[in-house]
Amino acid sequence: MNTITIKEAEAANYKPLTFPYVAGEETMLGKVVADMERDNIDYKLVETTIKVRDIRQWGVEVWRRGH
């Protein structure tokens, strides 16, 4: 999975489409990505961190251009 940073996404005019997906949510992330690709929608996977129960976790958001 190729990800970019928030700064890179913003510089390329992408905007967040989803909340972060964290470990254990790969199936749902895969379904969103499959929908984007099926409909030929320009998207990027953006790396982020979120706080879950006082623990910082790495996550991935789906961002798209021009929505």
C-alpha positions in Angstrom: 0.0 0.0 0.0 1.6 3.3 -1.1 0.8 6.2 1.1 1.6 9.9 1.1 1.7 12.5 3.9 -1.0 15.0 4.7 1.2 17.8 3.5 1.7 16.1 0.1 -2.0 15.4 -0.3 -2.9 19.0 0.5 -0.3 20.4 -1.8 -1.8 18.2 -4.6 -5.3 19.5 -3.8 -6.7 16.3 -2.3 -9.3 16.5 0.5 -10.1 13.8 3.1 -13.0 11.5 2.2 -12.9 9.0 5.1 -12.0 8.8 8.7 -8.8 6.9 9.4 -8.7 3.2 9.0 -6.6 1.4 11.7 -5.2 -2.1 12.1 -8.0 -4.6 11.8 -10.0 -2.5 9.4 -8.1 -3.5 6.2 -11.1 -5.2 4.7 -13.2 -2.0 4.9 -10.4 0.1 3.5 -10.0 -2.4 0.7 -13.7 -2.1 -0.2 -13.4 1.7 -0.3 -10.3 1.5 -2.6 -12.0 -1.0 -4.8 -15.0 1.3 -5.2 -12.8 4.3 -6.1 -10.8 2.2 -8.6 -14.0 0.7 -10.2 -15.4 4.2 -10.7 -12.1 5.6 -11.9 -12.0 8.2 -9.1 -8.6 9.9 -8.4 -7.6 9.1 -4.8 -4.6 8.9 -2.5 -4.0 6.9 0.7 -2.8 9.4 3.4 -0.9 8.2 6.4 -2.1 9.6 9.7 -2.1 8.9 13.4 -5.1 8.9 15.7 -5.6 8.5 19.5 -7.6 5.4 20.5 -8.1 4.8 24.2 -5.1 7.1 25.0 -2.9 5.2 22.6 -1.6 6.8 19.4 -2.2 4.5 16.4 -1.1 4.7 12.8 -4.0 4.9 10.3 -4.8 5.5 6.7 -7.4 7.9 5.3 -8.7 7.9 1.7 -8.4 11.4 0.1 -9.8 12.4 -3.2 -9.3 15.4 -5.5 -12.0 18.0 -6.1 -15.0 16.9 -4.2 
